[in-house]
Amino acid sequence: MADPCGRDEPWLKGHPCQPLWDSRLQLAPDQKNYKKNEEVMLSCPEGFQPSFTHVKCSSEVQSFTRGKPVYREVWTGRNSRGVWVRIRSSVECSEVLRVDPDTFEISSTSIKLHWTCRFPDACQGMRAMCRLAVPSSAPCEAEELNGEQMLHGQEGTFTCSPLQPFTEYSVTIDLPPNTTLFSWLFTTEEAVPDKPEELWLDPDKGSLRWNSLPSCNGEIIGYQLSITARNAGDSSVLETERLRLNGSITEHRLPEHRPGSSYAVMLRGLTAAGAGAALMREFHTGGSDTPRPEAISCRSARDIAPAQGTAVLPLRPIARPSEASREHQLIVATTHNASVIESICSGQPQLFNASAYLAAALNLTVPTDFVLGDGSRGQGQHNAALRPGCDYTALLLLARRSPQAEKFTCVCYSFSVGKCLLAGR
């Protein structure tokens, strides 16, 4: 029987000299069987490299039968030093460049990835590029990145920055002249939205209106709207409403809109990354001859008794009879500072410190003369004695809360007992 490999050794049927390896391998010459010591060149599709580029068929003694040697085929490959070595495993096409998706680091302004070259000789001249995946357009215009980065060595990190948030980019790693080793589409993370540009009052409808924010830094999922209302008829009353509105809403009716009211409004957009910068405006309702609210002017206390450390506050219920929530908080601050008063009246009191404390929680349903400073205590409450020498502001606060809104109504009472002593109460 003729030996298809051209060997002098006796050939056993069923053992042709055939390279049964990765089906993606491209062989030259491309044959079914090869002769002994016939050199074969191996190559792979673009972006892949064979473990050996040159192989040849040989033979070795496998066993003896009746004193005669039995041969089997073996394949040898030429390593990077040019030495022919025994191939002991399958020859496969492997990626020249390895980029592990688990190592991707994506932020709102950068893309970072780690790369490894499995065949350093095949990676000479690698270059990485980052480009906009699609051209940008108004109002979300992003600058195109210019230039490219040469990659050197066997492994490293490629960083693409600065980038636009919530924007699709294409990252490629090429080998000249036109071999693409890696290509991936990335979308940068969302960032907080830009500050709203327009906010106005529609006097006919009594509604606030604004232009919707573009989804340049992220999908606009909502708006935070805060409205603090005062009325010229009673500047001791502050009403603050904080709402979370759907991203498709661009209008909100003012609470209890009436002539002579003043509204301090704060609007900010929301994305998954959080709230953006706030736009603040102040609006007044009514014509030019309508009185405008003055600065906060609190009501007075009576029967101030420095020796006993008490004062009487004529309290009136804020809650309507039909409202379920009627618990009023009485908060006392040792200051006449308007910003502190507004902070407390917007539901953000700094309680139990040197300047403000919760004196009582009251279920007010009828007018009540409340003695402030009688020393009584409750859970988290202390109606501490008033100290001679202090300026005081007492704030009667009613909070109404729902999943999408918070509303705080506050009535302030202001009085003095003298010069303030901050050390202890």
C-alpha positions as CSV (number, residue, x, y, z in Angstrom):
1,M,0.0,0.0,0.0
2,A,1.4,3.4,-0.9
3,D,2.0,5.9,1.9
4,P,-0.1,9.0,1.3
5,C,2.4,11.0,3.3
6,G,5.3,9.7,1.2
7,R,6.9,8.0,4.2
8,D,9.4,5.1,3.9
9,E,8.0,3.5,7.1
10,P,5.2,0.9,6.6
11,W,1.8,2.7,6.5
12,L,-1.3,1.4,8.3
13,K,-4.6,2.0,6.7
14,G,-6.9,4.3,8.6
15,H,-4.1,6.8,9.6
16,P,-3.9,9.3,6.7
17,C,-1.7,12.4,7.3
18,Q,-4.5,14.9,7.7
19,P,-4.7,18.1,9.9
20,L,-7.9,17.6,11.7
21,W,-7.9,21.0,13.5
22,D,-9.9,24.2,13.7
23,S,-12.2,24.5,10.7
24,R,-11.4,28.2,10.4
25,L,-7.8,27.5,9.5
26,Q,-6.8,28.3,6.0
27,L,-4.0,25.9,4.7
28,A,-1.6,26.5,1.8
29,P,-1.4,24.4,-0.2
30,D,-5.0,23.4,0.5
31,Q,-5.0,19.6,0.3
32,K,-6.7,16.6,2.0
33,N,-3.5,14.7,2.6
34,Y,0.1,15.8,2.9
35,K,3.4,14.1,2.3
36,K,6.0,13.6,5.0
37,N,8.0,16.8,5.8
38,E,5.8,18.8,3.4
39,E,5.6,22.3,4.9
40,V,2.2,23.8,5.2
41,M,1.4,27.5,5.9
42,L,-1.6,28.3,8.2
43,S,-3.6,31.5,8.4
44,C,-6.9,32.6,10.0
45,P,-9.7,35.0,9.3
46,E,-9.1,38.7,10.0
47,G,-8.4,39.4,13.7
48,F,-7.3,35.9,14.4
49,Q,-4.0,34.2,14.5
50,P,-3.0,30.4,14.4
51,S,-0.9,29.0,17.2
52,F,1.6,28.0,14.5
53,T,2.0,29.6,11.1
54,H,4.1,26.8,9.6
55,V,3.6,23.1,10.2
56,K,4.7,19.8,8.6
57,C,3.8,16.1,8.9
58,S,6.1,13.5,10.3
59,S,5.9,10.1,12.0
60,E,6.9,8.3,15.1
61,V,6.8,4.7,16.3
62,Q,3.6,4.0,18.2
63,S,4.1,0.3,19.0
64,F,5.4,-3.0,17.7
65,T,3.4,-5.8,16.2
66,R,5.1,-9.2,15.7
67,G,8.4,-7.4,16.1
68,K,7.6,-4.8,13.5
69,P,7.1,-1.1,14.3
70,V,3.7,0.5,13.9
71,Y,3.9,4.2,13.0
72,R,1.6,7.1,13.6
73,E,1.5,10.6,12.2
74,V,2.7,13.5,14.2
75,W,2.7,17.2,13.4
76,T,5.4,19.7,14.2
77,G,5.3,23.4,14.1
78,R,7.8,26.2,13.9
79,N,7.9,28.3,17.0
80,S,8.8,32.0,17.3
81,R,12.5,31.2,17.5
82,G,12.3,29.2,14.3
83,V,12.7,25.8,16.0
84,W,10.4,22.9,14.9
85,V,8.6,21.4,18.0
86,R,6.1,18.7,18.4
87,I,2.5,19.9,18.4
88,R,0.8,18.3,21.3
89,S,-2.7,19.9,21.1
90,S,-5.0,21.1,18.4
91,V,-4.0,24.1,16.3
92,E,-6.7,26.8,16.6
93,C,-7.5,30.3,15.5
94,S,-7.3,32.6,18.5
95,E,-8.1,36.3,18.7
96,V,-5.0,38.4,18.3
97,L,-6.4,41.0,20.7
98,R,-8.4,40.3,23.8
99,V,-10.7,43.0,25.3
100,D,-12.7,41.7,28.2
101,P,-16.2,43.4,28.4
102,D,-16.1,42.8,32.2
103,T,-13.3,45.4,32.4
104,F,-15.2,48.2,30.7
105,E,-15.4,51.3,32.8
106,I,-18.0,53.7,31.5
107,S,-18.8,57.1,33.1
108,S,-20.7,60.1,31.8
109,T,-17.5,61.6,30.4
110,S,-15.2,58.7,29.6
111,I,-14.8,55.2,28.4
112,K,-12.0,53.0,29.6
113,L,-11.1,49.4,28.5
114,H,-8.2,47.0,29.1
115,W,-6.7,45.1,26.2
116,T,-4.3,42.2,25.9
117,C,-2.3,41.1,22.8
118,R,-1.9,37.3,22.6
119,F,0.6,37.5,19.8
120,P,2.9,40.5,20.4
121,D,4.5,40.1,16.9
122,A,1.1,40.5,15.3
123,C,0.2,43.6,17.2
124,Q,2.8,46.0,15.9
125,G,1.3,49.3,14.9
126,M,-2.0,48.9,16.7
127,R,-4.1,52.1,17.0
128,A,-7.2,52.8,18.9
129,M,-9.9,55.4,17.9
130,C,-13.0,56.8,19.5
131,R,-15.7,58.4,17.4
132,L,-19.3,59.5,17.6
133,A,-21.4,56.6,16.5
134,V,-23.8,58.9,14.7
135,P,-23.5,62.7,14.0
136,S,-24.9,64.9,16.7
137,S,-27.7,67.4,16.1
138,A,-29.3,70.3,17.9
139,P,-30.1,70.8,20.7
140,C,-27.8,67.9,21.9
141,E,-24.6,68.7,20.0
142,A,-21.5,66.8,20.9
143,E,-18.0,67.6,19.6
144,E,-16.3,65.0,17.4
145,L,-13.1,63.6,18.9
146,N,-10.0,64.0,16.8
147,G,-6.9,62.0,16.7
148,E,-6.0,58.4,17.6
149,Q,-3.8,56.6,20.1
150,M,-1.1,54.1,19.3
151,L,-1.0,51.0,21.5
152,H,2.3,49.5,22.5
153,G,3.4,46.4,24.4
154,Q,1.5,43.2,25.3
155,E,-1.3,44.8,27.4
156,G,-2.6,48.2,28.4
157,T,-5.5,50.5,29.0
158,F,-7.2,52.8,26.4
159,T,-9.2,55.8,27.7
160,C,-11.5,57.8,25.6
161,S,-12.3,61.3,27.0
162,P,-13.7,63.9,27.4
163,L,-17.1,62.7,26.2
164,Q,-20.7,63.9,26.2
165,P,-23.0,62.2,28.7
166,F,-25.8,59.9,27.4
167,T,-24.2,59.7,23.9
168,E,-23.3,56.7,21.7
169,Y,-19.6,56.3,20.7
170,S,-17.8,53.7,18.6
171,V,-14.4,52.4,19.8
172,T,-12.2,50.5,17.4
173,I,-8.7,49.0,17.5
174,D,-7.1,48.5,14.1
175,L,-4.0,47.1,12.6
176,P,-2.7,48.8,9.4
177,P,-3.6,48.8,6.7
178,N,-7.2,47.8,7.3
179,T,-7.6,45.0,9.8
180,T,-10.1,45.6,12.6
181,L,-9.2,43.7,15.8
182,F,-11.9,45.2,18.0
183,S,-15.1,47.2,17.5
184,W,-17.8,48.1,20.1
185,L,-20.6,50.6,20.5
186,F,-20.8,52.3,23.9
187,T,-23.3,54.7,25.5
188,T,-21.9,57.0,28.1
189,E,-23.7,57.2,31.5
190,E,-26.3,59.8,32.2
191,A,-25.5,63.0,34.1
192,V,-27.7,65.5,35.8
193,P,-29.6,67.8,33.4
194,D,-28.8,71.3,32.6
195,K,-30.5,74.2,34.3
196,P,-33.9,75.1,32.9
197,E,-33.8,78.2,30.8
198,E,-37.4,79.4,30.8
199,L,-40.1,79.7,33.6
200,W,-43.0,82.0,33.4
201,L,-46.5,82.7,34.9
202,D,-49.6,82.5,32.8
203,P,-51.7,85.1,34.5
204,D,-55.0,84.1,32.8
205,K,-54.7,80.5,34.0
206,G,-52.8,81.2,37.2
207,S,-50.3,78.5,36.1
208,L,-46.5,78.2,36.0
209,R,-45.2,77.1,32.6
210,W,-41.8,76.1,31.4
211,N,-40.1,74.6,28.3
212,S,-39.3,70.9,28.5
213,L,-35.6,70.1,28.9
214,P,-33.9,68.2,26.1
215,S,-32.6,64.7,27.0
216,C,-28.9,65.7,26.3
217,N,-27.4,64.5,29.6
218,G,-30.0,61.7,30.2
219,E,-33.7,60.9,29.8
220,I,-35.7,63.6,31.6
221,I,-37.8,61.5,34.1
222,G,-39.3,64.3,36.0
223,Y,-39.1,67.8,37.5
224,Q,-38.7,69.0,41.0
225,L,-40.9,72.1,41.7
226,S,-40.8,74.1,44.9
227,I,-43.3,77.0,45.4
228,T,-43.2,79.2,48.5
229,A,-46.3,81.5,48.6
230,R,-47.0,84.6,50.6
231,N,-50.1,86.9,50.6
232,A,-50.2,90.6,51.0
233,G,-53.1,90.2,53.4
234,D,-51.1,88.2,56.0
235,S,-47.3,88.1,55.7
236,S,-47.0,85.9,58.8
237,V,-48.2,82.9,56.8
238,L,-45.9,81.0,54.5
239,E,-46.9,78.1,52.3
240,T,-44.3,75.8,50.7
241,E,-45.2,73.1,48.2
242,R,-42.6,70.6,46.9
243,L,-43.7,68.4,44.0
244,R,-42.2,65.6,41.9
245,L,-43.8,66.0,38.4
246,N,-43.7,63.6,35.4
247,G,-41.1,64.4,32.8
248,S,-43.8,65.1,30.2
249,I,-45.4,67.9,32.3
250,T,-44.6,71.5,31.5
251,E,-47.4,73.3,33.4
252,H,-48.6,73.5,37.0
253,R,-51.4,75.5,38.5
254,L,-50.4,77.7,41.4
255,P,-51.9,76.8,44.8
256,E,-54.8,79.0,45.8
257,H,-53.9,81.5,43.1
258,R,-55.3,84.9,44.1
259,P,-54.4,88.6,43.5
260,G,-51.8,90.1,45.9
261,S,-49.9,86.8,46.2
262,S,-46.1,86.4,45.9
263,Y,-44.5,83.1,44.7
264,A,-40.9,82.1,45.0
265,V,-40.4,79.3,42.6
266,M,-37.6,76.8,42.1
267,L,-37.5,74.4,39.2
268,R,-35.0,71.7,38.4
269,G,-34.9,68.7,36.0
270,L,-34.3,65.1,37.0
271,T,-32.5,62.2,35.2
272,A,-31.4,58.8,36.6
273,A,-28.3,60.6,37.7
274,G,-30.2,63.0,40.0
275,A,-31.4,66.6,40.0
276,G,-29.8,69.3,38.0
277,A,-29.1,73.0,38.8
278,A,-32.2,75.0,39.9
279,L,-33.8,77.9,38.1
280,M,-35.3,80.4,40.6
281,R,-37.9,83.0,39.9
282,E,-40.3,85.2,41.9
283,F,-43.8,86.1,40.6
284,H,-46.4,88.5,41.8
285,T,-50.1,88.2,40.9
286,G,-52.4,91.2,40.4
287,G,-52.0,94.5,38.6
288,S,-49.5,97.2,39.4
289,D,-51.9,98.8,42.0
290,T,-52.3,95.5,43.9
291,P,-50.4,95.5,47.2
292,R,-47.4,93.2,47.2
293,P,-46.4,91.0,50.2
294,E,-43.8,92.5,52.4
295,A,-41.0,90.5,54.0
296,I,-42.0,88.1,56.6
297,S,-43.9,89.9,59.4
298,C,-44.7,87.6,62.2
299,R,-47.5,87.7,64.7
300,S,-46.9,88.8,68.3
301,A,-47.0,86.8,71.5
302,R,-48.6,88.2,74.7
303,D,-48.2,87.9,78.4
304,I,-44.4,87.6,78.1
305,A,-43.0,86.8,81.6
306,P,-39.2,86.9,81.8
307,A,-39.2,85.8,85.4
308,Q,-41.2,82.6,84.6
309,G,-39.7,82.1,81.2
310,T,-43.1,81.9,79.5
311,A,-45.1,83.6,76.8
312,V,-48.7,83.0,75.5
313,L,-49.2,82.3,71.8
314,P,-52.8,82.7,70.4
315,L,-52.8,79.7,68.1
316,R,-55.4,79.0,65.5
317,P,-55.8,75.7,63.6
318,I,-54.2,75.7,60.1
319,A,-55.9,72.4,59.0
320,R,-59.3,72.6,57.6
321,P,-62.0,70.6,59.4
322,S,-62.2,68.1,56.5
323,E,-58.5,67.3,56.6
324,A,-57.4,64.0,58.1
325,S,-54.0,65.3,59.2
326,R,-54.4,67.8,62.0
327,E,-51.1,67.4,64.0
328,H,-49.4,70.8,64.2
329,Q,-45.8,71.1,65.2
330,L,-44.7,74.1,67.3
331,I,-41.0,74.8,66.6
332,V,-39.1,77.4,68.5
333,A,-36.0,79.2,67.1
334,T,-33.8,81.6,69.0
335,T,-33.5,84.0,66.1
336,H,-35.4,86.4,64.0
337,N,-33.4,85.4,60.9
338,A,-35.7,85.3,57.9
339,S,-33.7,82.5,56.1
340,V,-33.9,80.3,59.2
341,I,-37.6,80.9,59.4
342,E,-38.1,80.0,55.7
343,S,-36.0,76.9,56.1
344,I,-38.1,75.6,58.9
345,C,-41.4,76.6,57.2
346,S,-40.3,74.6,54.1
347,G,-40.1,71.4,56.2
348,Q,-36.3,71.5,56.7
349,P,-35.8,72.5,60.4
350,Q,-32.5,71.9,62.1
351,L,-34.0,70.6,65.4
352,F,-32.5,69.9,68.8
353,N,-29.5,72.2,68.4
354,A,-28.6,75.6,69.8
355,S,-31.0,77.5,67.6
356,A,-34.2,75.5,67.1
357,Y,-36.2,72.8,68.9
358,L,-39.5,71.1,68.8
359,A,-41.6,72.5,71.7
360,A,-44.8,70.6,71.2
361,A,-47.0,68.5,68.8
362,L,-50.6,69.7,69.0
363,N,-53.8,68.2,67.6
364,L,-55.4,71.6,67.0
365,T,-59.0,71.7,66.2
366,V,-60.1,75.0,67.9
367,P,-58.3,78.3,68.7
368,T,-56.0,77.8,71.7
369,D,-53.9,80.0,73.9
370,F,-50.7,78.0,74.3
371,V,-48.2,78.7,77.1
372,L,-44.8,78.6,75.7
373,G,-41.9,77.8,78.0
374,D,-43.8,75.8,80.8
375,G,-41.1,73.2,80.9
376,S,-43.3,70.2,79.8
377,R,-41.7,67.3,77.9
378,G,-43.0,64.7,75.5
379,Q,-41.5,62.2,73.1
380,G,-38.9,64.2,71.2
381,Q,-40.4,67.4,72.6
382,H,-39.3,70.0,75.2
383,N,-41.3,73.1,75.9
384,A,-38.2,74.7,77.4
385,A,-38.4,77.8,79.6
386,L,-37.6,81.0,77.7
387,R,-34.4,82.6,78.7
388,P,-34.1,86.3,79.4
389,G,-32.1,88.1,76.8
390,C,-33.2,86.1,73.8
391,D,-35.0,86.8,70.5
392,Y,-37.6,84.1,69.7
393,T,-39.5,83.0,66.7
394,A,-42.2,80.4,67.3
395,L,-43.5,78.6,64.2
396,L,-46.7,76.7,64.0
397,L,-46.2,74.1,61.2
398,L,-48.7,71.8,59.4
399,A,-47.2,69.2,57.0
400,R,-49.2,67.4,54.4
401,R,-47.5,64.6,52.5
402,S,-48.3,62.4,49.6
403,P,-46.1,60.1,47.3
404,Q,-45.6,62.9,44.8
405,A,-45.9,66.1,46.9
406,E,-45.2,67.7,50.2
407,K,-47.0,70.9,51.4
408,F,-46.1,72.9,54.5
409,T,-48.1,75.7,55.9
410,C,-46.5,77.8,58.6
411,V,-47.6,80.7,60.8
412,C,-44.8,82.6,62.7
413,Y,-44.9,84.4,66.0
414,S,-42.0,86.8,66.9
415,F,-41.1,88.3,70.3
416,S,-38.1,89.1,72.4
417,V,-37.3,88.4,76.0
418,G,-33.9,90.2,75.9
419,K,-30.3,89.5,75.1
420,C,-29.6,85.9,74.0
421,L,-27.5,83.5,76.0
422,L,-26.5,80.6,73.7
423,A,-24.9,78.3,76.3
424,G,-27.7,75.9,77.2
425,R,-31.4,76.4,77.5
